[in-house]
Amino acid sequence: MRFSRLVKVGFALAGAVMLTAPSASAHNSHTTTFTVANNATNAYSNTTSSIIFGAYEMASAEIDPDAGVKIAHASGSEVTPAPNNGDLVGEGTATAKWTWFFCASSTQDLDAYWDTDLSAAPSGIGTVVSHIRLVNAIGFTTHVWVVEENDAADDYKMVITDGPDEHTCSSQTNASSNLTTYGSVPGSNPARHPGQNPSTSGCYAAPFSFTDPSGGSHSGTASAAIGTGSC
């Protein structure tokens, strides 16, 4: 498994469904887990995703949560006030067998930064309204693009089309990523928010799909209860 399988899970860092999840452990197939830290409607809640990829590698990825999830825009935001350019909006870890450590398993830190520059967004994925950079502690970056579907309010998907493959070793079954988005930018006053819970109670699904380098398609769905007991 390569690093693209890890950092490309940054879709959750966009704030989709405002979730927290348990740590990942060794597994032979991919799994995704989402739950809610503060499931009140309209809450600004920390968000964490946990994913295990098993034997697969990732060439591209997408998450398409149910309409109603609110994500800030780089400009003209539906969540206000939105983060400033360069704000640290999340953090996490990526575990893999890294080439830097002679293929020994190691857990590396990730930081997520809000970026108002949308000019490098790939073409053909829709109307991009937000951009988050996932930066590895050793120093490389992958990009999460938030797309507003059909130009509709609070209807988004997160798309990742890039990801460095050269920094991990192959034949892994225990690589994982755990990523947390803050409900509010730390130290911001007034508080700035990357995202917000839906305003309507319900069970919100978050389908995740990815394509491996051979063209194979893989998918799964997790759900989060907002303003209600459980899904």
GIJOVEN-V830091 format. One record per residue. N is the residue number from 1. NEAR is the number of other C-alpha atoms within 8 Angstrom. D_CENTER is the distance of its C-alpha to the mean C-alpha in Angstrom with 2 decimals. Layout:
[[N/NEAR/D_CENTER] [N/NEAR/D_CENTER]]
This chain:
[[1/15/18.38] [2/15/17.09] [3/13/14.49] [4/13/12.72] [5/13/12.08] [6/12/10.33] [7/12/8.41] [8/15/7.40] [9/10/5.06] [10/10/2.86] [11/14/2.38] [12/13/2.45] [13/15/3.53] [14/14/5.27] [15/15/7.11] [16/15/7.47] [17/13/10.36] [18/19/10.52] [19/16/10.35] [20/13/11.66] [21/12/12.37] [22/6/15.06] [23/6/15.23] [24/10/15.28] [25/7/18.70] [26/8/20.57] [27/10/20.33] [28/9/21.68] [29/10/19.28] [30/11/15.60] [31/8/14.32] [32/11/11.30] [33/10/11.91] [34/13/11.03] [35/11/13.67] [36/15/14.46] [37/10/15.72] [38/9/17.78] [39/13/18.17] [40/9/20.75] [41/11/20.61] [42/8/19.65] [43/9/18.53] [44/12/16.30] [45/15/14.50] [46/14/12.39] [47/19/9.14] [48/15/8.37] [49/16/7.05] [50/15/9.54] [51/13/10.17] [52/16/13.50] [53/17/14.53] [54/12/18.27] [55/11/20.48] [56/10/18.25] [57/11/16.82] [58/13/14.24] [59/13/15.47] [60/12/12.89] [61/14/10.07] [62/12/9.34] [63/12/8.27] [64/10/11.10] [65/14/11.50] [66/10/15.10] [67/7/16.63] [68/10/17.02] [69/15/13.58] [70/14/14.04] [71/14/11.94] [72/14/13.94] [73/11/15.43] [74/13/16.58] [75/6/20.03] [76/5/21.70] [77/10/18.91] [78/10/19.02] [79/13/17.70] [80/8/20.25] [81/9/20.59] [82/12/17.42] [83/12/16.38] [84/9/18.73] [85/8/18.13] [86/7/17.23] [87/10/16.19] [88/10/14.24] [89/14/11.50] [90/12/9.81] [91/11/10.56] [92/11/10.28] [93/11/12.13] [94/14/12.50] [95/13/15.71] [96/16/17.82] [97/15/21.34] [98/13/21.32] [99/10/24.04] [100/6/24.51] [101/9/25.79] [102/7/27.93] [103/10/25.59] [104/8/25.59] [105/9/22.53] [106/9/20.81] [107/8/17.75] [108/9/16.37] [109/10/14.67] [110/13/11.64] [111/12/11.71] [112/14/9.52] [113/14/12.01] [114/14/12.57] [115/14/14.59] [116/10/17.04] [117/7/18.23] [118/11/17.30] [119/4/20.22] [120/5/18.53] [121/7/16.38] [122/6/17.40] [123/5/20.03] [124/4/20.14] [125/8/16.66] [126/8/17.78] [127/8/17.95] [128/12/15.21] [129/12/15.10] [130/13/12.36] [131/15/11.19] [132/13/9.04] [133/12/10.41] [134/14/9.28] [135/12/12.80] [136/11/14.34] [137/9/17.26] [138/4/19.69] [139/6/18.68] [140/7/16.67] [141/8/13.80] [142/12/11.16] [143/11/10.02] [144/15/7.28] [145/13/9.72] [146/13/9.83] [147/14/12.91] [148/15/15.45] [149/10/17.10] [150/5/20.90] [151/6/20.90] [152/7/20.64] [153/6/19.64] [154/11/16.57] [155/14/15.75] [156/14/12.53] [157/12/10.40] [158/13/7.48] [159/14/9.18] [160/13/9.33] [161/8/13.03] [162/10/13.71] [163/12/13.39] [164/9/16.31] [165/8/18.03] [166/6/20.97] [167/10/20.01] [168/13/20.02] [169/12/22.79] [170/7/23.14] [171/6/24.14] [172/11/21.55] [173/12/20.84] [174/13/19.15] [175/15/16.20] [176/14/13.03] [177/16/9.85] [178/14/9.32] [179/16/6.92] [180/14/8.26] [181/16/8.30] [182/13/11.99] [183/13/13.76] [184/13/16.10] [185/14/16.30] [186/7/18.53] [187/5/22.12] [188/8/21.77] [189/5/24.94] [190/5/24.78] [191/9/21.28] [192/13/18.54] [193/16/15.48] [194/17/11.98] [195/15/12.11] [196/16/14.59] [197/17/15.39] [198/12/17.40] [199/7/21.09] [200/8/22.36] [201/10/22.48] [202/9/21.36] [203/11/19.20] [204/11/15.97] [205/10/14.69] [206/14/11.21] [207/11/12.29] [208/11/10.31] [209/11/12.40] [210/12/12.88] [211/13/16.09] [212/13/17.87] [213/8/20.25] [214/5/23.16] [215/6/21.82] [216/7/21.17] [217/8/18.70] [218/8/16.80] [219/8/15.14] [220/9/14.64] [221/9/14.11] [222/10/13.47] [223/11/14.79] [224/15/14.92] [225/15/18.27] [226/16/18.64] [227/10/22.13] [228/10/23.58] [229/6/24.31] [230/6/22.28] [231/7/21.18]]
